[in-house]
Amino acid sequence: MTAPPQDAARGPRGPVALTLLAIVAAGVFAGFIALGNWQVRRLAWKTTLIEHVSQRVHAPPVAPPGPGEWAHVTADADEYRHVRVSGVLLNDRQTLVWTASDEGSGFWVMTPLRTDDGSIVMINRGFAPTDWCGRDGHCAAGPAGEVTITGLLRMPEPQGFLRHNDPARNSWYTRDVAAMAAARGLHDVAPYFIDADASPAYGAQPSWPEGGKTVLDFPNNHLSYLITWYLLALMTLAAAIYVGYDEYRLRRELKQTPPRG
């Protein structure tokens, strides 16, 4: 008995198989192109965001939006504006929010500030370590009397995914302005808070709470993403061209093969 050849020649694919391959290839190609186009738009958005934030952060401080403008405050239009506000700190109603920084675990010290018109603006006075505040949260009160604070306007943070604020236990993990205001019995509270600027250093040790801790790092990997998606689209197109050429070659060879018998 003669053994069959190890590599039998493959004939051309049928029309149904070719149609299915073409539909799959077109869908994959269109999907990769759509993802690449989306990353192009994301790159433009992120570049504009970084430029706007840089301009706002380094601009001279201005007055923050007042009560008449609160309804129109948005992250795109207002976040990271450099602002200056004056008033009296309500130290007996401050809230400590658990956080971690490059200096270890500690708290954001969130203290309400009552302005001249009676409205409240929540001030993030800065970071304080647990060994300064103590785990029972008895941080030292802020300055008394009229104060002027400059800093960056920030939008409230939503509830955390893994850890949730528990006002009843005075346990806070996000800077949720509305929830803190409700827990402290505050009214006419601005829908944002202000990250206080860093205070001048006195001596070798920082003065707690330490301001100027706003993180201004915006990862921008969209260029590498869009290149990846477009390369995958190009590879899909190249594979489709190869399959198409291979099918053409097989059909041409089949026509050139003399009939048997």
N, C-alpha and C positions, 0 to 999 in steps of 0.2 A: 504494500500500500504506500502510495506517495504522500508524504506529509504536506499539508497545506503551507503555502508561503507565510512567513512570519508577519509581513506587512502587506496586507491586501490593499490595493488601490481603492480609494474612496471615490464614489461617484458624486455628481453635483447634488446639492440639497434641493428638495422639492419646493414648489412655490409657497406652500403653507409655512414651512420652516423658515424660509427666507423672509416672508412677511412678518412673522413673529419676531425674528432677530432684528429686522429693521425698526419695528415698533419699540422694542426694548431699547435699542441703541439710541433712537431719537428721544425717547423719554429720559434716559440717563443723561444724554448730552444736554437737553434742555434744562434738566434739573441742575446740573453743574453750572451752566451759564447763569441761571437764575440766582444761584447761591453766590456766584462771583459778582453779579450786578448788585446784589444786596450788600455785599461787603464794600463795594465801591461807595454806595450811599452811606454806609456806616463809617467809612474812613473820612468822608467829607464832613459828616456830623461830628465825629470825634475831634477832628482837626479844628473845626470851628469852635467847639466847646472849650478846648484847651486854650485857644487864642482869647476867647471871651473871659474865661476864668483868670488868665494871666493879666488881662487889662483891668479887671475888677479888683483883683487882689492888690495890685500896685497903684491903684488910683487913690487920690486923697479921700479921706473919710467924709461921707455925707450922712445926712439924717436918714434913718431907716423909714420904711413906709409907715405912715400913721394909720389910725383906725379907719379913716375914710378910704384908704387904699388896700386894706387887708384882703378884701374879696378878690383883688386882682393880682395878688402875689403868687408867683409861680417859680419853680426851680429854674426853668430856662431863662426867665427874664431877671430874676433877682438873686439867686443863690450865689454866694461868695462875694457879694458886694461888700466893699470896705465901708463900714458905717460907724457913726459916733452917736451915743445916746447918753443922756444925763437923767439922774433921778436918785431915789433912795433904795438901797438894797433891803429886801425883806428877809433878813437872815434867819428868822425863826421859821421860815417856810421853805428853806432850801431842800433840795432832793439830791441824793447821791446815787449815781448810776454806775454800776460795776463796769469796768473796762480793763483792757490790757494795753500797755504801751511799751516802748523800748526801755522804759524804766521799771517794768514789772507790772504786777496787778495793782489795781487801785480803783479810784472813783473819778468820774466827772462830777464836779461840784456845780450843780445847777441852782442858781439863786434868782428869784424873781426881783425885778427892778421896777418900782413904781415911778412913772414919769410925771412931769408937771401937769399933764392933762388927766391924770388918774388912771391911764391905761397901764397894763403890765407887759413887760418884755422879759422873757426868760434869758438869763445870762449864764452861759457856760464859763465859769470863772477859770476853769482849767483842770489839770490832772493833779490828784493828790494820792499818795501811796496809802495802803491800808495801815501801815504802822504809824502814820500821822493822824489819820482819822479814827483808827480803831474799827474793829469789825462791827461794833454797835452803831457806827456811823455818826459819831459825835465830832465832826470836824469843827475847827475853829470858825467862828462867825466872820463874815466879811467886814469891811470898813463901815462905820456908821456915818450918818449924815449924807449930804449931797455928794455924789461921785459922778465922774464922767468916764465912760468906758468906750474904747474903740475895739473893733473886731470885725469878724466876717459873718455876714448873715447866712444862716443855715436853715434848711427845711427840716421839719420833724422826721424822726426815724420811725418806721412801722415796727410792729411787734417782731421779735426775733423768731426764727424758724424753730430752733431747739429750746430756747429759753424765753419764757414769757414774763412780762412785768406782772407783779402781784402787789397792787397798791395796799391791800389789806395787811400784808406783812411788811410793807415798806421795802420791797425787793424790786429793784429796777435794773433792766439790762439794755434798754434802748431809751433814747431821748425823745419820748413821746410827749410833746408839749401839752396837748389837750388832756391827756390822762394825768399828768402831773398837776396841771391846774385844777382839775376836778378833785384830785386827792387832797390838795392843799386849800380848797375852798376859795380859789381865785376866780375873778371875773374880769371881763374886758382884757383878755390875754391875746397878744399878737400870735398869729399862726406860724411863727418862726422862732428861732432862738439865735443868739449871737455868741459865737466863739470868741472870747476875749483875746486880744493880742497879748504877746509876751510882755511881762513887766521887766523893767531894768533889774539886772542882777545885783544883789548886795552881798559881797563876800563870796566865798567859795561854794556855799551851799545854796541850792535853789530855794526860792520863796514859794511855799505851797499856798494855794494851788497854783500850778505853773501853767500860764496861758500860752498861746501861740502854738498849740499842738495840732492844729487842723492838718489833716493829711491831704496833700494836693498832688497825689500821684494818680494819673489816669492812664492805665495801660492802653497802648495803641498798637495792637497786633493785626489790625484789619488788612494792611498791605500784604503781609505774609499769607493771610487767609485767602484773599482774593486771588493771589498768584497760585495758591494750591488748587482752588476750585477751577480756575481757568486751565491749568495744566491737566487736571483730570478730564476736563471737557476735551482738550486737545488729544489726550491719549484715547478717549472714547472714539473720537472722530478718526484717528489713525487706525484703530482696531477695525472700525467699520469699513474703511477703505481697503484694508488688507483682506478682510473677508470677501468684500465685493470683488477684488481683483482675483482672489483664489477661486471664487465661483466662476468668474469669466474664463480663467485658465482651464479649469476642469471641463467646461463646456466646449471650449475650443479644441482641447485634446480629444474629447469624445467624438467631435465631428471629423477629426482627422484620422481616427482609428478605423481601418478597413473592417468591414463586417466579417464575422467568422463564418466558416463553412464554405 
